[in-house]
């Protein structure tokens, strides 16, 4: 047996073993998420959120929304956030040194004036230029902080310093929330008083092509853009299956920066959001969990599957590439910062399962897949491939990818059914069929590029231009 054959066999069976392990994890996650979803929906069917809305026991929230050069949509976005159905609420918009007319539009639309408010600066941030409140009592919940540009993490930290309430919700300013979003986010913090609920994540759904009126979602529509439709599938798999399973295990490492709630004092005790990573949302969750593990206090990070937050996803391949590049760099930076967790029994499930999973299957997977593409080309040109074995394995993996996406579509239809009707289901299934050939290789490439850019010490978010929602102003 030649050395080429030995190397080829080692690579083939190594990739085969890796594939079996990752497929086994996905099967476990898919099945395990079902029980948690059923349990959540059953318990939720007995909850009257109207009682929570008027209850004196309902927790107060501070909603923090950073804004940078959002002049085109800022008024509509703030109107959407002000329409949230919740009593004890303050809305903090942090203008992070915008170079356009974001601040001017806010001042004009909401009759803002600069005021002197005491700010307990527990987390260092870029200088604050002014704090604004409205002269109109209708907008008494609104606070606008104007500061020098320091990036999203710095803007969120400025909001944490300003927040008056113990629970904070961090949200992207261009997201659209369901009116009962905070009512449902409050429930996990009240359910288990014996366990310290340090953070709760909410599902994020794709708003492209949906109808928006006065900052409210009035009609859910499956995106017309193929790129956006691929992301609908991604979000279904990630939120409806993946995060439900990890929430049940209490092993969540990530709460989406688009919509998540935190205990303010614990976030501040951990130092707030890190400005030295582009993955500040994941890094804060890992740091908060590590903080609680080291204090040896019982805690939980939960996730709720209700479709509460809708966001516009990239439909331009260049913008999508920048986003996935940033996600990859943020993941690697977080894993590197907290490498002490790796198979460390002191940190329980966090160190023995959650961290290794992210290392092997979120960080390494695209690198191994990209390396596999290159090897296939080399071995094909060298005539070393057993084509029957190779094509059988390829068929098996592609079939599994399709079936996993189909399972996510089924779970969506049986639970929240945001895309009712056979036509949308067929379109989603067809999207799932072509995704491995069209979209998935691009996502792998973006992740590989993220690794390369991090190695070259390239940082920053890159320009994230949005087209804006399809908004229909309400006529009075």
N, C-alpha and C positions, 0 to 999 in steps of 0.2 A: 504494500500500500504506500503510495507516494505521499510526501509531506503535504502536497497541495490538497489531496483527498482528506488527509487527517484534519487539516485546518478547516476545510470546507465542512466536514462533518461536525466538528466542534462548534462552528458558527451556526450551522443549521439547527442542531439540537439545543444549543444555547438559546437561540431565538425562539425555538419551539417551547422550551421550558418557560421562558419569560412570558410568551403569549398565553400559555395555559394558566399561569398564575394570575395575570392581569384579567383574563376572561373570567376566571373563577371569582375574582374580586367584584367584577361588574355584575355577575349573576347574583352574588350575595347581596350587593347594594340594591339591585333591582327588587329582589324578593323581600329584603329586610325593610325597604321603604314602604312597601304595601301595608304592612301591619301598622306602622306609625301613621300613615295617611288615614287609614280606616279609623284608628283610635282618635285622631285629631278631629275628623269630621263628625264622628259620633258624639264626642264631648261638646263640640261646637254647636251641634243641633239643639242643645239645651240652654244655650247662653242667650240672654236678652241684652244686647249691647246698649239698648236705650237706658237700662237701669244703671249700667256702668257710666254712661255719659253724664248722669246727674248725681252719681254717688259721691259723697264726701270722701270716700276711701280711694277714689280714683287718683292715681299718681299724676303729678304735674310734669309736663314735658317742655323742654327747650329744643326747638327745631333749628338746626344750624345749616345754612345753605351758602357755600362759597360761590362767588360770582366773579368771573374774569372776562371782560369784553362780551357781555351778554346783552348789549344794548338793543339788539333786534327783537329779542323775545322776553326781556326781563319783566316787563309790566304784566304780560300774560302769565308768566311763570309765578310771580309773586301773588297774583290774583288767585291762582290755583292753590297755592299753599295757604293763603288766608281763608279759603273756603272750607278747609278741613273741619269736620264736625268734632270738636273737642273743646271742653270748657277751659281747663287749666293749661294754657298754652301760650308760649311766647315764640315768636318767629324772628330769628337773627339772620339777616342777610349780611354776609361779609364781602364787601367790595375789595377784592385783592389787587388794588392798584390798576384797575382797568384803564386802558388807553383810549377807549371810546366814550360814548355818552351814557354809560350804564348808570353812574351816580346821578347825573343831571336828570335823567328820565325818572328815576326813583323819587328825587326831590320834588319834581313837578307833579307827578301822578299822585303821590301820597302826602303832599303838603308837609314835607319834612323840614325840621329845623335842627340845627346843631344844639346839643344840650350837654350839660356837665353831669356825667354819670361816673360814680366811683367804680373802677375796675380792679379787682384783686388779681394781679398778674402773677399767677402761680406757674405758668408755662411761658418761657421767653418767646416773644414773637417780634416780627418787624414792627416798627413804630406805627401806632394808630394815629391817624390824622384827624379823626373826628367820629363822634357817635351821634346819630340822628334819630329823632322820634317824630311822630306825626302830631300836628296841631289838631287834627280831626280825631275825635274820640272813637270813631268807627274803626280806626286802624291802631288802636291802643296796644294791640299785640305785637306790632311791628317795630323792630329795632334794626337800624342799618349801621354797620361798622365800616368806616372807610380807613384803609390801611395801605401801607406801602406793599408792593408786590413781593411775595415770599413763597408762592406756590400753594397748592391745595392744602397740604398738611399744615402749613403755617397759618392759613386762613381758618382752618378747622380749630386749631389751637387758640386762635384769637376768639373764636366763638365759645370754646370751652371756658376761657377766662371770663367772658361776659355772661354766660348762662347763669340764670338764677335758680334753676330747678335741678333736682338730683338726677333725673333721667334726661338724657339728651338723644335726639334723633339727628343723625348726620345724613344729609341727602344732597344729591346733585340738584342744583337750582332748576335745571331744565327737565326734571322728571315731573310727571303728573301722578298725584296720589289719589286713590279712592277716598271718598269723604270719610269713611269709617276706618281709615288706615290706622290711626293712632289708638282707637278703641281696641282694635285687635292686637296691636303691639303691646298695649298695656296689660292684657290678660295674662301672659306668661309671668310677668313680674309679680302678680297677685296670687298665682295659683299655689306656689310652694314656698311659704314663708320660712320653712326650715332650711331650704337650700338657697344660697345667694345666687340669684339670677344676674350675672354680670353683663350679659349682652343678649340681644335677640335680633336675628336677621329676618328680613322679609323677602318674599319672592319678587323678582324683577321680570317684567314681561316686555315684549317688543311692541312699541307704539307706532312704528312706521305704517302708514296708510290708514291708521285709525282716525276716527272723527273726533275732534276736540272742539268744545264750545265753552268759551269763557273760562278756560283753564280746567275744564272737566272732560273726562272721557265719556262720550255718549254712545259710541259704537265701535266695537272691536272688529277689525278687518284684517284678514291674512295679508301680509305684505305682498305687493306686486313685484318688488325687487327680489331677484333670486338670491342675492347676497344676504338680504335681510331675512328671507325665508329659511336659509340655512341656519341663521342664528336663532330663529324661533325654535328649531329642533335642538340646537345646543342648549338653549336656556331651559327647555323642557327637561332634557336629560339631567342637566346640572342641578336645577332647583327642585323639580318634582320628584326625582329619584335620588340623586347623589346626596343633596343636603338633608333630605328627610331621613335617610339612613344614618348619616353621620350625627344628626341631631339626636336620634334615638340612642346612639352609642355614647352620646356626649363627647364626641370627638371632632367637632367642627373647628377648623382652623381659619376659616374665611367667612366674613360677613361682607356682603357687597357694599362698596363705598357709595353706591347709588341710594341705598336705603337700609339703615341699621340703627338700632337703639342700644345705648350703653349706660352703665352706672357711671355718672360723672366723676364721683370721688375716686373710684378705682382707676378710671382712665387717667386722671390727673396724677394720682399716686404713682402710676407707671411712667409718667413723663409725657403723656399726651401722644399725639401723632409724631412719628419720626419724619424729619425733613431731609433725611439722608438716604431715603429710598423712594422709588416711584411706586412701590406697593404698600403705601402707608396703611391701607385698610386691613390687609392681611397681617402685616407686621404688628399692628396694635392688638389684634385679637390674640395672636400667639404670645405677645408680651403680657397681656392681661391674664391669660391662662397660666403662663409660667409663674407669674406673680402669686396667683392663688395657690398653685401647687407648692411653691416654696413656703408659703405661710401655712400650708397643710389645713386649709379651710375648705369645706364642701362648697361647690359652686357648679353652675351649669351655664352653657352657651346654647341657646335654643334657636329654633327656626320654625316659622309658620308658613304654610304653603298657600295661603289665600293670595289671589292676584291683587296686590295692593298698590304696586308701583309700576308705572309704565314709562319706558325710556326709549329715546330714538337711538337706534344702532347704526353703525356706519354702512353706507351703501356704495361707497367708493373704495376700491381695492387698496389704494394708497393709504387712506385713513384707517381702514381695517388693519392693514399691516403695521401701522404705527401703534395702534391699540394693542394688538397681540404681542408685538415686540416689547411694549412697556409691561404688559402682564407677565411676560416671561422673565424680564429683568427683575421685576418686583418679587416674584416667587423665589428666584435664586438669591437675591439679597436677603430676603427673610430667612430662608433656610440656612444661609451662611451665618447670619447674625445669631441664630439660635441653634447652632450645630451641636451645642452641648446636650440638646434633647435627644439626639439620635440614639435609639435603643438604650436609653437611660431609664432604668426601672424606678428611679426616684420620682419621675414625672408620670408614672402610671400609664394610662391609655395614651396620653399626649406623647410620651416618649417612645412607647413600645409599638404603637399602631399608627396614630395620626401622622406624626412626623415622617416615619419610614414610608408610609403610603405616598405622601407628597413627594418625597425624595425619589422613590423608584418609579412612580407612575405618572407624576405630573412634571417633574424636572427631567428625568432620564428618558422617558418614553419618546418624545419627539427627536431627541438626539439619536437614540437607537434606531428609530424608524428612518430617519434621514440617512444614517450610516447603512442601514439595510438596503435602501434604494441604490446607493452607490455600489454596494457589494453585488447586488443582483445584476447590474449592468456589467460589472467587471467579470463575474463568473459566466454570464451569458455569452460575452464576447470570447471567453476562454474555453467555452464548451464544457464547463464543469457542472452544469445544472442538470439535475434529474427532473425533467420537465413535468412528468406525471405527478411526482411528489409535490413539486412546487405549485402547480396549478391546483392540486387538491387542497393544499393548505391555504392558498389564496382564496379559493371558493369558500372554504370554511370560515375564514376571517371576515370576508365581505358579507357572508350570510349572517354572521353573528352581529356585525355592525348594523345591518338593516333590521334584524329582529329586535335589537335593543332599542333602536329608534322607534320601531313600530310599537313596542311595549310602552314607551314614554307617551306616544300619541294615544294609545289605548287608555292609559292612566289619566291623561288629560281629559279625554272624552267621558270617562266614568266619574270624574270628580268635578272639575270646574267648567269643563266644556265651553271654553272661550271661543272655539271655532265650530259651532254646530253646523250640521248639514253634511251630506255625503260628499259634496264637491270639494270642500276644504280638506276633508280627510283624505280623499284621493290625491289631492295636490301635495299634501304633507307626506304621504307615503311615497309618491314619486320623487319628492325632494330627498327623502331618506334613501331612496334607491340610487340616485345619482351622486349623493354627497361624497361617498368614498372616492369617486373618480375625479370630481371637479373641485370640491371645496376643501376636503381634508388634506390633500397634498399641499395646498397653499398655506393652511394653518400650520402644518408641520414646518414648512419653510420659514414662516414668520417667527416661529419659536426658535428655530436654529439661528436665524439672524439675530434674535434677541440675545442668545448666548454669545454670539460673535461680537455684538456691539458692547455687551457688558465686559467681555475680555479686553476690548479696545478702549474701555473706560468711557464710553459714550453714555451720557445721562440725559435727563430731561424727558418731557412728555411727548414732544412733537405737537404739531398743530392738529387739533381735533375739530375741524370744521363740521358743523351740522347744517342740514337743509331746513330744519324746522318742521313742526307738526302741521298736519292738515287741519287748520283751525277755521271754524265757522263762527263768526261773531254772532251773538244772540241779538235779535232785533227787539227793541222796546217800543 
